[in-house]
Amino acid sequence: MLEVIPVPAFRDNYIWLLQAKGHAVVVDPGDDAPVVAQLQARDLVLDAILITHHHDDHTGGVKALLEAYPAAVYAPAGETYTFPHHAVHEGDSVDLTGIGVRLQVMETPGHTLDHVVYYGANSLFCGDTLFGCGCGRLFEGSCSQLYHSLQRLARLPAETRVYCAHEYTQHNIRFARTLDPGNAALAQREVETDRCRARGNASLPSSIGLERATNPFLRCETAAIQKATQKSDPEFAFCAIRTLRNSF
């Protein structure tokens, strides 16, 4: 049975480790050391590395991992890397036979121009496009690109588990509450997330259904968000709250 394990790195990154039948795949290994520790502790063979985008906190551990394990690397086409990899495009499938999973590649420009996410097995590995109750900052893409990327993800099945690359959920919820104070689901999420983090546990995975109900960046068509931003167009409301979040 597939198990997905959060491997903390740096201050707030998660490297996701997928394991089954003695094999493993990791997503966005910004650091090799915590990955190697998990692989050794669990006696796992590393089959593949999935990259969502080129930022160093998502790729910095790849070279060292390749020195220790003959893993295949999958990374977005259009980006330059200093390690061997298979370039992936929209609609490609990545067959991870060792763990018995096939993931679909979806291009989600915004945070970076060539950002991709991996979807399959009722799971979404979304890098820095979608966060718990938030979304990524704009480094290369446009606000419109990120809005439409998130709209695509919002249309995935509600039960889809969401594996984001950073532990930003608590602060994102605090921001969301300023925009949507009457949202009972959001208030409940705040209580549950605070309790979870107080115990030292990850707030993730989330789900697409929970994000639809509580994440302001997926709720720009609602009266609450449009009132908070004074924007009746959902895309304009999205851009307004993305700007507000930058300084929160």
N, C-alpha and C positions, 0 to 999 in steps of 0.2 A: 504493500500500500504506500502511495506517495505521501511523504511528509515534507513540509516546508518549514524551515528553521530560520529565525532571524539571527544573523551574526552581527552584533554591534561593531561599529568601526568609527574612529575619530570621535567627534563630540556627539553627533546625532545621526550618522549614517546607519542604514541597514543593508548588509549584503545578504541576499536571500539564497539559502542553500536548499536545493531540492534533492531528496534522497529516496531511493527505493532499491531493494534487492542488492545492496552493497555498492551501488553506483550513485554518483552525485553530479549535479549541475549547479553552478553558482551564477548569480546575476549581479552585475556591476561591482566587481571586487576592487574597490579603491585601495585596499590594503591586503597583502597576501598573508600576513602573520595570523590573524584570527581565523582565516579560512583553513590554512594548513593545520592549525590546532584542532579545529572541528573535524577535518578529514581524518586526522590521525586518531583522535579520540573515538571516532565512530568506525574506524577501519573501512573507509570508503575510497573508491576509485573515482577520481575526477574525470568525467567524460567530456564536459563542455563548459564553456563560459559564454554567457549572454551579456552583451553590452547594449544599453539603451541610448547612450550619447557619449560624447568625447571628453567631458569634464574629468579632471584628474582624480577627483574623489570617487569616480566610478570606474576608472581604468588603471589607476596607479599600481595595482597589485598584479596585473596580468602578466607582465614579463617574468616576474619571479615565479609565479605559478606555472608558467610554461616551462621553466627550467626544471621544475620538479615533477610535472605531470604532462604527458603528451595529449593535452586536451584540444578539442576543436574550439575555435573562437568565432562567434557570430556577432557582427557589428554593423551599424548603419552604413549603407552605401552613401557616398558623397562626403564622407569624413575621412581624414587622414590619420592613420595610426602607425606606430613604430613596431608593431608586432603582426605576425601573419594572422589573417582572419578571412572568413567567408563574408562577403558583403551581402547584406539582406535589403530587400525592397518591400514595398507595400504588396501584400498578398502572398508573399513567400511563406512556406511552411518549414519549420525546423523540427526534424524528427530526432527525438532524444530517446533512442531505442533502449539504452541501458536502464532508464527509469520508466520506460513505457509511456512516454508522453509526446504528443505532437503539439507544437505551439505555432500560432499564426502571427505573422508580422503585420503590424499596423503602423503606418507613418503618422506621427503626431507632432508636426512642427509648431513651434511657439517658444518654448524654453530655449531650445536650439533649433536651427533650421532643419536638421536631419534626424531629430529625435524619433525613435521608434519605441513601441511597446510590444510585449509578447502576450498573446492571449490563447488560452486553451486549458483543458482539464478544470473548467469552472474557475479559472484563476487569471488574474491580470497582473503582470509585472510591468509597472508603469513608470519606473524611473522617477524623473522630476516633472512629469506632466501633470499628474493628479496626486494630491496629498490628502491625508485625512483632514476633511473639512477645509481644504484649501487647494491651491494649484501652484505650479512653478512660476518663478519670476521670468520676465522676458529678457533674455540675453542677446538673442540673434533674430528671432522671429517677430512677427507683428502680433498685436493684441487680437486682431481678427483671426489670424491663424490659430492662436491658442484657444480662442473661443470655439471655433469649429472643431478643433481636435477634441476638446472636452465634450462637446455635444455628441461626437461619435462614441466616446466612451460611455456617456450617460445612456446610450441606447442598448448597451449590452444587458444581458439578463440581470435582474435585480439580485439574484443569489450569487453573482460572480464575486469571488473574494478579491480584494484589492490590496496588492503588495507594493507599497510606496517605498521610496529609497531614503526617506528621512523621517525622524520622529519629531514632527512639527505639530501634532494634533492638538495638544493643549492650547498653545498660543493661537492657533488658527480658530479654535472654538471661541476663545475670548473675543477675537475680532468678529466672528460671525454673530455673536450675541449682541454686538453693538448695532448690527444691521437688522437683525431678525429676532428681537427680544421676546416676541410672542410665540415663538416656535417651541412647542412642548417637546418634540423629538430632539431638538437641539439642546434644550435644558437637561433632558435625561442623558444625552450623550456626554455632556459636560460632567455630570455626576459620575457616570460609569468610567469615563476616561481618567478623571482625577483619582478615583479609587484604584484603577488599574496601575497607573503610574506610581502611586504611593507604595504599591507592593513591589515595584521594580520591574513590572512586566511591560512588554511592548503594547502600544495601543492598536497595533495592526496585527493581522489584516482587518481592513474594513470590508464593506460590501458596496456594490453599486447601489443597491436599494437604500442603504444608510446614507450614502453620499447624496443621492437624490433628495432625501428627506431633510438633510441638515447642512449640506455644503453650499454656501451662498453662490459659489461660482457655477454651480449646476442648477441654481434656482432663480436665474435672472428674469424668468418670465413671470415670477410671482409678484403679487401686489406689494408684499413687504419689501422686497429688494428694490423694486422700481420706486417705491415711496422713499426709501432711504437714499437712493441715488438721484432722485428727480429725473429719471430717464425712463421713458415708456418703451423704448426699443431694447430688447434683451441684450443685444450685442453691445450697445452703448452702455447699458447698466454694468455689464461685465467689465468693460474697460475702465469704468469709473471705480469699481470696487478693487480692481487689480492695482490701480494707482493708490487708492486709500490704504490697501494692505502693505504697500511698500514702505510706508512711514508709520505703521502701527507698532 
